[in-house]
Amino acid sequence: MTRRDALIRVIDALHAEIAALKANDVRALERATADKLAGIDAIAAAGTGPAGPELRELADEANRLNETCRIYVNLMAANTRRRLQTLTGNAFGTAPVLRASYA
């Protein structure tokens, strides 16, 4: 598999991850994540070398999609944290157990 093909595989998997996150479909998210990781492994196996404009463009697209996934996950985590705080009567988030840092 070429680096180009592997990057396209990662991009497709990232699209699937976003769709799974939007749909709250855990199984689809697991599949998409496994596909993404396999694509990343394929990129690594394809070796290094100079990247032309097409590869850079594909890598930029993969980075943008990955950032979108990160934003979705962070929003979901913040919503969960807010709901847990509301359920525990700690609406202001002062309980150390519920505080967390999300990357």
C-alpha positions in Angstrom: 0.0 0.0 0.0 1.4 3.4 -0.9 1.4 6.4 1.5 -1.2 8.0 -0.7 -3.5 5.0 -0.4 -2.9 4.8 3.3 -3.7 8.5 3.8 -6.9 8.1 1.9 -7.8 5.1 4.2 -7.2 7.3 7.2 -9.3 10.1 5.8 -12.2 7.7 5.1 -11.9 6.3 8.6 -11.9 9.8 10.1 -15.1 10.5 8.1 -16.6 7.3 9.5 -15.5 8.3 13.1 -17.2 11.7 12.8 -20.4 10.0 11.5 -20.3 7.5 14.4 -19.8 10.3 16.9 -22.7 12.2 15.6 -24.9 9.1 15.7 -23.6 7.9 19.1 -22.9 4.6 17.4 -20.2 2.9 19.6 -19.7 -0.1 17.4 -19.2 2.1 14.3 -16.8 4.2 16.2 -14.8 1.2 17.2 -14.7 0.0 13.6 -13.7 3.4 12.3 -11.0 3.8 15.0 -9.6 0.4 14.2 -9.5 1.3 10.4 -7.8 4.6 11.2 -5.1 2.9 13.3 -4.6 0.3 10.6 -4.2 3.2 8.1 -1.7 4.9 10.3 0.3 1.7 10.6 0.2 1.4 6.8 1.6 4.9 6.5 4.4 4.0 8.8 5.1 0.8 6.9 5.3 2.7 3.6 8.4 4.4 4.9 9.4 8.0 4.8 10.5 10.2 2.0 9.8 13.5 0.5 6.1 14.3 0.4 4.8 16.0 -2.7 2.0 18.5 -2.8 -0.7 15.8 -3.1 0.5 13.9 0.0 0.8 17.2 2.0 -2.8 18.1 0.9 -4.0 14.7 2.0 -2.1 14.9 5.3 -3.6 18.4 5.9 -7.1 17.0 5.3 -6.5 14.1 7.7 -5.3 16.6 10.3 -8.4 18.8 9.9 -10.7 15.8 10.2 -8.8 14.6 13.3 -9.2 18.0 14.8 -13.0 17.8 14.1 -13.1 14.4 15.9 -11.2 15.9 18.8 -13.7 18.7 19.1 -16.7 16.3 19.0 -15.1 14.1 21.7 -14.4 17.2 23.9 -17.9 18.5 23.5 -19.3 15.1 24.4 -17.1 14.9 27.5 -18.1 18.4 28.6 -21.8 17.5 28.2 -21.3 14.3 30.2 -19.4 16.2 32.9 -22.1 18.8 33.1 -24.8 16.2 33.3 -23.0 14.3 36.1 -22.5 17.5 38.0 -26.2 18.3 37.7 -27.1 14.8 38.8 -24.8 14.9 41.8 -26.1 18.4 42.8 -22.7 19.9 42.0 -23.7 22.2 39.2 -20.6 24.5 39.6 -18.1 21.7 39.1 -16.2 22.0 42.4 -16.0 18.3 43.1 -12.4 17.2 42.4 -13.5 13.8 41.3 -15.4 15.2 38.3 -12.7 17.5 37.1 -10.7 16.3 34.2 -8.4 17.6 31.5 -9.3 16.6 27.9 -6.9 16.9 25.0 
